[in-house]
């Protein structure tokens, strides 16, 4: 079980992520989309594309960068949930993309946000 601090940090990161994407002109379709096979942090839309986003945050690089915490297993889970979502919404023909939003919190400094479009694809 994650410590309460980690849960609060994750929630803060997801709020920052939502604001980041809205500012960039994306439309938020879902946040914390959960089904029996897993969860996706955010599902966005930009013009004709649906974007599935994993948000990762850290307070230190001691254990690696946030994006390095996305394992092969986690990617497979996100892909399964994405396929479920696309089928349920009847949009299997839509172009899709898998992004990562990595956020480093540095004490009182402004967080460093790195958007990684096309972080992985359906074949991973």
SEVEXVEX-426751 format. One record per residue (C-alpha): residue number from 1; residue in one letter; z, x negated, y negated. Coordinates in Angstrom, 2 decimals, decimal comma. Layout:
! SEVEXVEX-426751
atom num:NUM; residu:A; c3:Z; c1:X; c2:Y
...
This chain:
! SEVEXVEX-426751
atom num:1; residu:X; c3:0,00; c1:0,00; c2:0,00
atom num:2; residu:X; c3:-0,91; c1:-1,28; c2:-3,46
atom num:3; residu:X; c3:1,86; c1:-1,96; c2:-5,94
atom num:4; residu:X; c3:2,16; c1:0,56; c2:-8,76
atom num:5; residu:X; c3:1,03; c1:-2,09; c2:-11,26
atom num:6; residu:X; c3:-2,24; c1:-2,56; c2:-9,37
atom num:7; residu:X; c3:-2,88; c1:1,19; c2:-9,38
atom num:8; residu:X; c3:-2,25; c1:1,38; c2:-13,14
atom num:9; residu:X; c3:-4,50; c1:-1,63; c2:-13,73
atom num:10; residu:X; c3:-7,26; c1:0,01; c2:-11,68
atom num:11; residu:X; c3:-6,96; c1:3,25; c2:-13,63
atom num:12; residu:X; c3:-7,09; c1:1,35; c2:-16,92
atom num:13; residu:X; c3:-10,19; c1:-0,52; c2:-15,72
atom num:14; residu:X; c3:-11,90; c1:2,74; c2:-14,76
atom num:15; residu:X; c3:-11,19; c1:4,25; c2:-18,19
atom num:16; residu:X; c3:-12,66; c1:1,14; c2:-19,83
atom num:17; residu:X; c3:-15,66; c1:1,34; c2:-17,49
atom num:18; residu:X; c3:-16,32; c1:4,96; c2:-18,39
atom num:19; residu:X; c3:-16,16; c1:4,19; c2:-22,13
atom num:20; residu:X; c3:-18,41; c1:1,14; c2:-21,62
atom num:21; residu:X; c3:-21,11; c1:3,14; c2:-19,85
atom num:22; residu:X; c3:-20,96; c1:6,09; c2:-22,25
atom num:23; residu:X; c3:-21,37; c1:3,67; c2:-25,17
atom num:24; residu:X; c3:-24,44; c1:2,21; c2:-23,42
atom num:25; residu:X; c3:-26,00; c1:5,69; c2:-23,15
atom num:26; residu:X; c3:-25,34; c1:6,46; c2:-19,49
atom num:27; residu:X; c3:-24,36; c1:9,96; c2:-18,39
atom num:28; residu:X; c3:-21,27; c1:10,08; c2:-16,14
atom num:29; residu:X; c3:-21,94; c1:12,39; c2:-13,18
atom num:30; residu:X; c3:-18,80; c1:11,66; c2:-11,14
atom num:31; residu:X; c3:-15,66; c1:9,58; c2:-11,35
atom num:32; residu:X; c3:-13,70; c1:8,63; c2:-8,22
atom num:33; residu:X; c3:-16,09; c1:10,51; c2:-5,95
atom num:34; residu:X; c3:-14,34; c1:10,84; c2:-2,58
atom num:35; residu:X; c3:-15,61; c1:12,05; c2:0,76
atom num:36; residu:X; c3:-14,33; c1:11,51; c2:4,29
atom num:37; residu:X; c3:-16,16; c1:8,18; c2:4,69
atom num:38; residu:X; c3:-14,96; c1:6,59; c2:1,43
atom num:39; residu:X; c3:-15,04; c1:6,57; c2:-2,35
atom num:40; residu:X; c3:-17,26; c1:5,44; c2:-5,21
atom num:41; residu:X; c3:-15,59; c1:4,65; c2:-8,53
atom num:42; residu:X; c3:-18,37; c1:6,05; c2:-10,74
atom num:43; residu:X; c3:-21,71; c1:7,74; c2:-10,37
atom num:44; residu:X; c3:-23,95; c1:7,55; c2:-13,44
atom num:45; residu:X; c3:-27,39; c1:8,65; c2:-14,49
atom num:46; residu:X; c3:-29,83; c1:6,97; c2:-16,82
atom num:47; residu:X; c3:-33,16; c1:8,67; c2:-17,31
atom num:48; residu:X; c3:-34,52; c1:8,97; c2:-13,76
atom num:49; residu:X; c3:-32,08; c1:6,75; c2:-11,87
atom num:50; residu:X; c3:-28,73; c1:7,44; c2:-10,22
atom num:51; residu:X; c3:-26,35; c1:4,49; c2:-10,40
atom num:52; residu:X; c3:-23,38; c1:3,97; c2:-8,10
atom num:53; residu:X; c3:-20,74; c1:1,73; c2:-9,67
atom num:54; residu:X; c3:-17,86; c1:-0,21; c2:-8,18
atom num:55; residu:X; c3:-15,27; c1:-1,19; c2:-10,80
atom num:56; residu:X; c3:-13,18; c1:-4,28; c2:-10,07
atom num:57; residu:X; c3:-10,51; c1:-5,83; c2:-12,26
atom num:58; residu:X; c3:-8,21; c1:-8,82; c2:-12,23
atom num:59; residu:X; c3:-5,60; c1:-10,34; c2:-14,53
atom num:60; residu:X; c3:-6,32; c1:-13,87; c2:-13,34
atom num:61; residu:X; c3:-9,05; c1:-15,81; c2:-11,56
atom num:62; residu:X; c3:-6,42; c1:-17,33; c2:-9,26
atom num:63; residu:X; c3:-7,82; c1:-15,38; c2:-6,31
atom num:64; residu:X; c3:-11,42; c1:-15,31; c2:-7,54
atom num:65; residu:X; c3:-13,45; c1:-13,22; c2:-9,94
atom num:66; residu:X; c3:-13,25; c1:-9,42; c2:-9,74
atom num:67; residu:X; c3:-16,78; c1:-9,08; c2:-8,37
atom num:68; residu:X; c3:-15,94; c1:-11,49; c2:-5,55
atom num:69; residu:X; c3:-13,50; c1:-8,92; c2:-4,17
atom num:70; residu:X; c3:-16,36; c1:-6,68; c2:-3,03
atom num:71; residu:X; c3:-16,69; c1:-7,42; c2:0,64
atom num:72; residu:X; c3:-19,55; c1:-6,67; c2:3,00
atom num:73; residu:X; c3:-17,42; c1:-3,84; c2:4,45
atom num:74; residu:X; c3:-16,85; c1:-2,35; c2:0,97
atom num:75; residu:X; c3:-20,59; c1:-2,50; c2:0,20
atom num:76; residu:X; c3:-21,36; c1:-0,68; c2:3,47
atom num:77; residu:X; c3:-18,78; c1:1,97; c2:2,61
atom num:78; residu:X; c3:-20,25; c1:2,49; c2:-0,88
atom num:79; residu:X; c3:-23,74; c1:2,79; c2:0,60
atom num:80; residu:X; c3:-22,52; c1:5,43; c2:3,12
atom num:81; residu:X; c3:-20,88; c1:7,46; c2:0,36
atom num:82; residu:X; c3:-23,99; c1:7,12; c2:-1,83
atom num:83; residu:X; c3:-26,20; c1:8,45; c2:0,97
atom num:84; residu:X; c3:-23,77; c1:11,34; c2:1,49
atom num:85; residu:X; c3:-23,86; c1:12,12; c2:-2,24
atom num:86; residu:X; c3:-27,65; c1:11,99; c2:-2,47
atom num:87; residu:X; c3:-28,07; c1:14,26; c2:0,52
atom num:88; residu:X; c3:-25,44; c1:16,75; c2:-0,69
atom num:89; residu:X; c3:-26,99; c1:16,90; c2:-4,17
atom num:90; residu:X; c3:-30,54; c1:17,16; c2:-2,80
atom num:91; residu:X; c3:-31,77; c1:14,09; c2:-4,61
atom num:92; residu:X; c3:-32,76; c1:11,75; c2:-1,77
atom num:93; residu:X; c3:-36,02; c1:10,94; c2:-3,57
atom num:94; residu:X; c3:-34,34; c1:9,69; c2:-6,74
atom num:95; residu:X; c3:-34,38; c1:6,01; c2:-7,60
atom num:96; residu:X; c3:-30,92; c1:4,51; c2:-7,15
atom num:97; residu:X; c3:-29,07; c1:1,36; c2:-8,08
atom num:98; residu:X; c3:-25,75; c1:-0,22; c2:-7,09
atom num:99; residu:X; c3:-23,87; c1:-1,90; c2:-9,94
atom num:100; residu:X; c3:-20,57; c1:-3,67; c2:-10,33
atom num:101; residu:X; c3:-18,47; c1:-3,65; c2:-13,47
atom num:102; residu:X; c3:-16,07; c1:-6,62; c2:-13,41
atom num:103; residu:X; c3:-13,17; c1:-6,61; c2:-15,87
atom num:104; residu:X; c3:-10,86; c1:-9,55; c2:-16,54
atom num:105; residu:X; c3:-7,66; c1:-8,70; c2:-18,38
atom num:106; residu:X; c3:-6,14; c1:-11,65; c2:-20,25
atom num:107; residu:X; c3:-2,75; c1:-10,60; c2:-21,56
atom num:108; residu:X; c3:-3,12; c1:-9,30; c2:-25,09
atom num:109; residu:X; c3:-6,70; c1:-10,52; c2:-25,47
atom num:110; residu:X; c3:-9,56; c1:-8,11; c2:-25,35
atom num:111; residu:X; c3:-10,69; c1:-7,63; c2:-21,72
atom num:112; residu:X; c3:-13,86; c1:-9,43; c2:-20,67
atom num:113; residu:X; c3:-16,32; c1:-6,94; c2:-19,19
atom num:114; residu:X; c3:-19,27; c1:-8,07; c2:-17,10
atom num:115; residu:X; c3:-21,86; c1:-5,52; c2:-16,02
atom num:116; residu:X; c3:-23,81; c1:-6,60; c2:-12,94
atom num:117; residu:X; c3:-26,78; c1:-4,27; c2:-12,41
atom num:118; residu:X; c3:-28,46; c1:-4,34; c2:-8,99
atom num:119; residu:X; c3:-25,37; c1:-6,07; c2:-7,53
atom num:120; residu:X; c3:-26,51; c1:-5,09; c2:-4,03
atom num:121; residu:X; c3:-28,94; c1:-2,71; c2:-2,40
atom num:122; residu:X; c3:-29,26; c1:-0,33; c2:0,54
atom num:123; residu:X; c3:-30,21; c1:-3,12; c2:2,91
atom num:124; residu:X; c3:-26,98; c1:-5,09; c2:2,62
